[in-house]
Amino acid sequence: MIINFFQDSIPFSSYVMGATAYFIASFTSIISVANPLAAMPVFISLTEQNTNKERIGIAKKSSFFMFTILTIFLLAGTYIMSFFGISLPGIRIAGGLIIMRSAYSMLTPGHGDRKLTDQDHEAAKEKEDVSFSPMAMPMLSGPGSIAVVIGLASQAEGIADLGIVTIAIILSALVAYIILRLAPISAKYIGSTGMGAVTRMMGFIAMCIAVQFILNGISGFFGI
């Protein structure tokens, strides 16, 4: 009986370990490319005329829209690409290249890495509600984040894997909300230097993710 118990528990333990590793990989992939820390200065700038209660509301809606956008692309992105005749290896390679561009921008911060132009930033200040645009799109769920989600969806082997990625998206949106919620306080203590260091670290993680996506796409295309 004891031997049978261990024999039955080994596959379950392996599955739990695999699911945990997949969840960690999914969460780190999404949060590193979404990079809510980089959205902090924009959030502070666009909400400087708002009250603290209004800022909390904008942060909530921004994170909710982030979750909604990424979940839609998780569930429908692969089918949309298939409709246009794009293979899964092609999706993975294209997603890897988009993530690589975002990662390079995070590793070498400058004017070229901004998700918003000066014109977009000024136009956003005139909006009554900036939660969807530009905070959710493109700051938190831009092309890089969408590419990550579609890439993860292309590697999912069933509903369970999609559920794991969905949980990772929920956690990423929650982290984004907390960061935006505490943005005015955090900016004082982290400072531009600290934010730059964290951004570079996330950029390195994103670059590794991009390379892995491309390698998975190449191996899938050639059947290696």
C-alpha positions as CSV (number, residue, x, y, z in Angstrom):
1,M,0.0,0.0,0.0
2,I,2.8,2.4,0.9
3,I,4.6,1.6,-2.3
4,N,1.5,2.2,-4.3
5,F,0.9,5.5,-2.5
6,F,4.4,6.8,-3.5
7,Q,4.0,5.5,-7.1
8,D,0.7,7.4,-7.4
9,S,2.1,10.5,-5.8
10,I,5.2,10.8,-7.9
11,P,3.4,11.7,-11.1
12,F,1.2,14.2,-9.2
13,S,4.3,15.8,-7.6
14,S,6.0,16.0,-11.0
15,Y,2.9,17.8,-12.3
16,V,2.8,20.2,-9.4
17,M,6.5,21.0,-9.9
18,G,6.0,21.5,-13.6
19,A,2.9,23.7,-13.1
20,T,4.8,25.8,-10.5
21,A,7.7,26.3,-12.8
22,Y,5.4,27.2,-15.7
23,F,3.5,29.7,-13.5
24,I,6.8,31.3,-12.3
25,A,8.0,31.5,-15.9
26,S,4.7,33.0,-17.1
27,F,4.6,35.6,-14.3
28,T,8.2,36.7,-14.6
29,S,7.7,37.0,-18.4
30,I,4.6,39.1,-18.2
31,I,5.7,41.4,-15.3
32,S,9.2,42.0,-16.7
33,V,7.9,43.1,-20.1
34,A,4.9,45.0,-18.8
35,N,7.3,46.7,-16.4
36,P,4.8,48.7,-14.2
37,L,7.8,50.5,-12.6
38,A,8.5,52.2,-15.9
39,A,4.8,53.4,-15.9
40,M,5.2,55.1,-12.6
41,P,6.5,58.4,-13.8
42,V,3.9,58.6,-16.5
43,F,1.1,57.8,-14.0
44,I,2.4,60.4,-11.6
45,S,2.6,63.0,-14.3
46,L,-0.8,62.4,-15.8
47,T,-2.6,62.3,-12.4
48,E,-0.8,65.2,-10.7
49,Q,-4.1,67.2,-10.8
50,N,-6.2,64.3,-9.4
51,T,-7.0,63.7,-5.8
52,N,-5.7,60.6,-4.0
53,K,-9.1,58.9,-4.3
54,E,-9.2,59.6,-8.0
55,R,-5.6,58.2,-8.4
56,I,-6.6,55.0,-6.7
57,G,-9.6,54.7,-9.0
58,I,-7.4,55.2,-12.1
59,A,-4.9,52.6,-10.8
60,K,-7.7,50.1,-10.3
61,K,-9.1,50.6,-13.7
62,S,-5.7,50.6,-15.4
63,S,-4.8,47.2,-13.9
64,F,-8.3,45.8,-14.7
65,F,-8.0,46.9,-18.3
66,M,-4.5,45.4,-18.4
67,F,-5.9,42.1,-17.2
68,T,-8.8,42.3,-19.7
69,I,-6.5,43.0,-22.7
70,L,-4.0,40.3,-22.0
71,T,-6.7,37.7,-21.2
72,I,-8.4,38.4,-24.5
73,F,-5.1,37.9,-26.4
74,L,-4.4,34.8,-24.4
75,L,-7.7,33.2,-25.4
76,A,-8.0,34.5,-28.9
77,G,-4.5,35.6,-30.0
78,T,-3.4,32.1,-31.3
79,Y,-6.7,31.6,-33.2
80,I,-6.4,35.1,-34.8
81,M,-2.9,34.3,-35.9
82,S,-4.0,30.9,-37.2
83,F,-6.8,32.6,-39.2
84,F,-4.1,34.5,-41.1
85,G,-2.2,31.3,-41.7
86,I,0.7,32.1,-39.3
87,S,2.2,29.0,-37.7
88,L,2.9,28.6,-34.0
89,P,6.7,28.7,-34.6
90,G,6.2,31.9,-36.5
91,I,4.2,33.4,-33.6
92,R,7.0,32.4,-31.2
93,I,9.8,33.9,-33.3
94,A,7.8,37.1,-34.0
95,G,6.9,37.4,-30.3
96,G,10.5,36.8,-29.3
97,L,11.7,39.6,-31.7
98,I,9.2,42.1,-30.3
99,I,10.1,41.2,-26.7
100,M,13.8,41.5,-27.7
101,R,13.2,45.0,-28.9
102,S,11.5,46.0,-25.7
103,A,14.2,44.3,-23.7
104,Y,16.9,46.2,-25.5
105,S,15.1,49.4,-24.8
106,M,15.0,48.6,-21.1
107,L,18.7,47.6,-21.1
108,T,19.7,50.9,-22.9
109,P,17.3,53.5,-21.6
110,G,17.0,56.7,-23.5
111,H,14.6,58.6,-25.7
112,G,14.0,55.6,-28.0
113,D,12.6,53.4,-25.2
114,R,9.6,55.5,-24.3
115,K,6.2,54.0,-25.0
116,L,4.7,57.5,-25.3
117,T,5.9,60.3,-27.4
118,D,5.9,63.9,-26.2
119,Q,2.8,64.6,-28.3
120,D,1.0,61.5,-26.9
121,H,2.0,62.6,-23.3
122,E,0.6,66.1,-23.8
123,A,-2.6,64.8,-25.4
124,A,-3.1,62.3,-22.5
125,K,-3.0,65.2,-20.1
126,E,-6.1,66.6,-21.7
127,K,-8.1,63.4,-21.1
128,E,-10.5,63.0,-18.2
129,D,-9.7,59.4,-17.8
130,V,-6.3,58.0,-18.7
131,S,-6.8,54.5,-17.2
132,F,-7.3,52.7,-20.6
133,S,-5.2,54.9,-22.8
134,P,-2.4,55.5,-22.3
135,M,-2.0,53.6,-18.9
136,A,-3.4,50.2,-19.8
137,M,-2.6,50.5,-23.5
138,P,0.3,50.8,-24.3
139,M,2.1,51.4,-21.0
140,L,1.1,48.1,-19.2
141,S,-0.2,45.9,-22.0
142,G,1.6,47.1,-25.1
143,P,2.9,45.0,-28.0
144,G,5.6,43.4,-25.9
145,S,3.2,42.1,-23.2
146,I,0.7,41.0,-25.8
147,A,3.5,39.1,-27.6
148,V,4.5,37.4,-24.4
149,V,0.9,36.3,-23.8
150,I,0.4,35.0,-27.3
151,G,3.8,33.2,-27.1
152,L,2.7,31.5,-23.8
153,A,-0.6,30.6,-25.3
154,S,1.2,28.9,-28.2
155,Q,3.2,26.8,-25.8
156,A,0.2,25.8,-23.6
157,E,-0.7,22.1,-23.9
158,G,-4.2,22.3,-22.5
159,I,-6.8,24.2,-20.5
160,A,-4.8,23.8,-17.3
161,D,-1.8,25.6,-18.8
162,L,-4.1,28.4,-20.0
163,G,-5.5,28.6,-16.5
164,I,-2.0,28.9,-15.1
165,V,-1.2,31.8,-17.5
166,T,-4.5,33.5,-16.6
167,I,-3.5,33.4,-12.9
168,A,-0.1,34.8,-13.8
169,I,-1.9,37.7,-15.6
170,I,-4.1,38.3,-12.6
171,L,-1.1,38.4,-10.3
172,S,0.8,40.8,-12.7
173,A,-2.3,43.1,-12.8
174,L,-2.4,43.1,-9.0
175,V,1.3,43.9,-8.8
176,A,0.8,46.7,-11.4
177,Y,-2.1,48.1,-9.2
178,I,0.0,48.0,-6.1
179,I,2.9,49.8,-7.8
180,L,0.7,52.5,-9.3
181,R,-1.2,52.8,-6.0
182,L,2.1,53.5,-4.2
183,A,3.7,55.4,-7.0
184,P,3.9,58.9,-5.3
185,I,5.5,57.3,-2.2
186,S,7.7,54.9,-4.1
187,A,9.1,57.5,-6.5
188,K,10.5,59.5,-3.5
189,Y,12.4,56.5,-2.1
190,I,13.4,54.6,-5.2
191,G,14.4,57.6,-7.3
192,S,15.3,57.7,-11.0
193,T,18.6,55.8,-10.3
194,G,16.8,53.0,-8.5
195,M,14.1,52.7,-11.1
196,G,16.8,52.6,-13.9
197,A,18.5,49.8,-12.1
198,V,15.3,47.8,-11.7
199,T,14.4,48.5,-15.4
200,R,17.8,47.1,-16.6
201,M,17.3,44.0,-14.4
202,M,13.9,43.4,-15.9
203,G,15.3,44.1,-19.4
204,F,17.9,41.3,-18.9
205,I,15.1,38.9,-17.9
206,A,13.0,40.0,-20.8
207,M,16.0,39.5,-23.2
208,C,16.5,35.9,-21.9
209,I,12.8,35.3,-22.4
210,A,13.0,36.7,-26.0
211,V,15.9,34.4,-26.9
212,Q,14.1,31.4,-25.4
213,F,11.0,32.2,-27.5
214,I,13.0,32.4,-30.6
215,L,14.8,29.2,-29.9
216,N,11.5,27.4,-29.2
217,G,10.2,28.8,-32.5
218,I,13.2,27.6,-34.5
219,S,13.2,24.2,-32.9
220,G,9.5,23.8,-33.5
221,F,9.8,24.8,-37.1
222,F,12.6,22.4,-37.8
223,G,11.2,19.7,-35.5
224,I,14.4,19.5,-33.4
